[in-house]
Amino acid sequence: MVKQLVLVSLGGGVGSVLRYLVALGISKLFSYAFPLGTFITNITGCFIIGILMGLSVRFSLFDNELKYLLIVGFCGGYTTFSTFSSESLKLFETSNYWTFALYITGSIISGLIAIWGGNVLSKIIT
């Protein structure tokens, strides 16, 4: 159990730092009311999880320890659903209803497509 916690912590730390850097970089490039940095990390995180899930089923080399490190840890730290929820609430509370609806709908639909795409891609990687 201790080994699993260490692996999740290591992966989560790296994922969190990467999430911060991606969001910071996006916010410097684009200054929209739409939370684009969080949107991009959520979608790319879903894509990465899709690839990792597909690879873990396909290859026996992808053991539980690697799952803890990459899927639970890294992707858990990288994806930002709690930030997504907080930003959605702020959009709603500030009466940005169209942006609120677009952000939620776009994130969910794009996330599902990205996780499916990642999973499909993992099946053609040799």
Secondary structure, DSSP 8 states (H G I E B T S, - for coil): -HHHHHHHHHHHHHHHHHHHHHHHHHHHH---SS-HHHHHHHHHHHHHHHHHHHHHHH-TTS-HHHHIIIIIIIIHHH--HHHHHHHHHHHHHTT-HHHHHHHHHHHHHHHHHHHHHHHHHHHH--
